């Protein structure tokens, strides 16, 4: 995290793309990749480069109130914004890397304008336009270095946090409003005590362990229910 704080979030990647002739430059990012619960959410944002939004940076480095404020300004000063979510069933079926890539692809595909250059956080998005492949730049730690990717990161984070707050009322034991589905101590404790919900990612180790522990407990209780009547019969016979 300290390393991310030292990185500068600028428009140099946007300028480099514009130098090649690109006009509609979309930043693309996802959030929720490391969560135990809920979907992975991606956003694509084509900023109005004629207006400078101050304070854009990796959403992880911003307090919640500041993210909300910036998300509103991004919506006011963008040519196009799109958000896409990939559900838990798909994450477990194709793995989190490919689910994140799919969410990014869907976000780009849903933009109201077709971008002519993508700036993508640490991935390649296989997105074609109507006539040819769209040029793209894969940027490691892009959400901390590119204003467009940072904008996408903020929009996606605000949307996913909203989803988690709504789901928190359905699953009160897991403290989702606070931990947003990440492996916080209270979340892990609830997993051990109550087992996973239908929206937990079963292929993630803490969830898999909790699910198997719950199954083992159920099997033990079932076996004890079967043994108890037999023990009573034996006791009665011996008497």
Secondary structure, DSSP 4 states (H G I P E B T S, - for coil): -HHHHHS--BSHHHHHHHHTT--SEEEEEEE-TT-SBS-EEEEEEEE-TTS--TT---GGGS-HHHHHHHHHHHHHTEEEEEEEEE-HHHHHHH-HHHHHHHHHHHHHHT-SS--SEEEEESS----B-SSSBPEEEEETTGGGTBHHHHHHHHHHHHHHHHHHHHHHTTSGGG-HHHHTTS--HHHHHHHHHH---TTB-TTSHHHHHHHHHHHHHHHHHHHHHHHHHHHHHHHHHH-
